[in-house]
Amino acid sequence: MTHTGRVDLHLRCRVADGRREEFLAFLREAILYYESPGGITIRLLADLKDDHRFIELVLYDDLSVYERDQERVANDPQMKVFLARWRSFLAEPPIVEVYGLMKP
């Protein structure tokens, strides 16, 4: 199988009690950095039954953008700072799911 098209990363997370507003303020700053290389769009979905549970959608234009971003996550010092801050808001480890279009 060969990958084609967009890659979607879903980060299912629950923010620690009492940290929701601080988390949302952080995201307003961090999303600008996350999207800055281009080809990446971030969307936030909220759980209507639990106001501390979210799914962050990281939408990559294609596989090359996803791979470039994985390299940035591994090696960029500023990205590491943002990710450490992001994790500090969470009540538990996130569930990470990656989706992409495949063709035979």
N, C-alpha and C positions, 0 to 999 in steps of 0.2 A: 504494500500500500504506500502511496505517496501523499504527503500532506499538501493541501492547497488552501488558500483563503485565510481567513482570520483565525487567530488563536484567542480564546477567552480563558482567563484565570479567575476563578471564584474563590474568594477568601471569606469563609463563613466564620464569623467571630461574635463573641459576647464581651461587651465592655464591662469592666468592674463596676459594681454598684456605686452610684454617686459620681461617676467620672464621664457620663455621657456628654455633657456640654463641653467639657475640656477636650474630649476625644474629637468632637465635631469641629471645634476651633482648630485643633491640630491638623485635621484633614484639610481644612481650607488653605492652610499654608503648604502642607506636604504635597497635595495633588498638583499644584503648580510645578513643583520639582519633578514629581513622578512623570508628568506628561511632557516635560521640557525637551526631551530628545526628538519628539515628533513620532507619529504613528501609534501613539498610546492614548487611549481615552479611559478615564476612570469614572465609574458610576457607583452610587451608593444606594442600596436597597435596605429599607427598614422593615423589621418584623412588626406587623400591626398588633400582635398579641404581647410582644415583649420589647419595650422601647430601649433596651440595652443590647439587642441582638441585631446584627447587620450582615449583609453580604456585600463585600466590595467586589465590583466587577472591574477587572483590568482587561481592556479590549485592545488587542494588538492587531494592527493592519494585516500582518502576515507573519510567517514563521521566522523570517530574518529579523524582524523587529522584536519578537519574543526572545530569540536567542541573544540579541544585542542587550536586551534588558536583563536577562539572566546573568550575563557577564558583568553588567553594572552592579547588580545586587551582590555579586561575589567580590567585586574589586573596588568599587567606588566608595571612598571614605564617607562622603556626605550621605550617600544612600544608606550606609550602615548605621549612621547616626539616626536618620529618619526611621529606619526599621526598628532600632532599639527603642526609640520613643514610642512607636506604634505598639510594640509588644507590651510596653509598660502599662498601657491602658486596658489590656485584655484580662478578663477573669479566668481564662483558660486558653490553652493553645488553640490556634485557629485550625479549621479544616480547610485544606487547600485542594482544589480540583482544577484540572486543566482540560479544556475542550478545544477541539479543532476539527476542521473539515478534512475528511480523508477520501481518497478515491482509489480504486483497485489498480 
